[in-house]
Amino acid sequence: MKNSINLSPFKIHWIVLVPDFGIATKADERRLWSYNLFSRSFNNTVLATHYPTKERAVEVLNKLIDDDIRLSKDYTAYIISDRQFGKYSGDLSSLLTQKQKDDAIKLMRKIAE
């Protein structure tokens, strides 16, 4: 019996949070980490984490929105394939399709009341 794992770079998807201005903050990274939502920061430019399917990535992104997590900056959330993420070298806009750009979700910072 052969034990194989079929990992496709087109099935695995990443949620990438790109800050609208500047770099991602450590406070936001820790806050998202505490919710077990995001696990990686790349050169403080984006926050990202991967999921086994696009559907699971969408569920997690919806949970992030529904839970009203307080972030200190405004972010734009994109869902990209593992293949696209493998080509990421600092300029995400060149990797995105028009549909991905249209489907992007704005996460606005929450101001304490």
Buried (B, 14 or more C-beta within 10 A) or exposed (E): EEEEEEEEEEBBBBBBBBBEEEEBBEEBBEBBBEEEBBEEBBEEBBBBBBBEEBEBBBEBBEEBEEEEBEBBBEBBBBBBBBEBBEEBEEEBEEBBEEEBEEEBBEBEEEEEE
